[in-house]
Structure formats: C-alpha cells, structure tokens
Amino acid sequence: MAYVISDDCISCGACEAECPVGAIFMGDEHYEIKADECTSCGACAGACPVEAPAEQ
C-alpha cells in the first residue's frame, strides 16, 4: 500500500529528500505522494518530524 501525507504536514521537505523513487512533490497546500510511484519503503515516514506520512 502507498503512503499518504496528512494535513499535519508542515511542508519542511524532509520527506521529499528521502524518497528513493521521487514520488513526493509539493502540492497546493502541503507535500503529496504519487500513489502509483510509491514503493511503501517508509523512508518518508522516518524522516518526517511531525509523522505526517502514513500507510494508506
């Protein structure tokens, strides 16, 4: 299952820098994950200071 970034995101960019497949991008209000590219590795969740990414 792909990860999803919640509205708790503070747009710090820590998750984007850690994504090994480049599936994270800046959306209109906060970072988002392209579900079809996410490999569910969890690197984004480990890097996030507010625990915004979670498995869907």
SVG drawing of the C-alpha trace seen along z (x, -y; Angstrom):
<svg xmlns="http://www.w3.org/2000/svg" viewBox="-5 -26 22 28">
<polyline fill="none" stroke="black" stroke-width="0.4" points="0.0,0.0 1.2,-3.5 1.9,-6.1 -0.3,-9.3 0.7,-12.6 -1.8,-14.0 -2.8,-17.6 -0.4,-17.6 2.4,-18.2 4.4,-21.4 6.0,-21.5 9.5,-21.2 10.6,-19.0 12.4,-16.3 10.3,-13.5 10.9,-14.6 14.6,-14.5 14.4,-10.9 12.1,-9.4 14.3,-7.0 11.9,-7.0 11.0,-10.7 7.3,-10.0 6.9,-13.0 6.1,-16.5 4.8,-19.9 1.1,-20.1 -1.2,-23.1 -1.2,-23.1 1.5,-20.5 3.6,-17.7 1.9,-14.8 2.8,-11.3 2.1,-9.8 0.4,-6.6 1.3,-4.8 5.0,-5.5 5.3,-4.9 7.1,-1.7 5.9,-1.8 9.5,-1.8 8.7,-4.1 11.7,-6.4 9.4,-9.5 7.7,-8.4 11.1,-8.0 12.3,-11.5 9.1,-13.4 9.3,-15.4 5.5,-15.5 4.7,-12.0 2.5,-13.2 3.2,-10.3 1.3,-7.0 0.4,-3.9 -3.0,-4.1"/>
</svg>
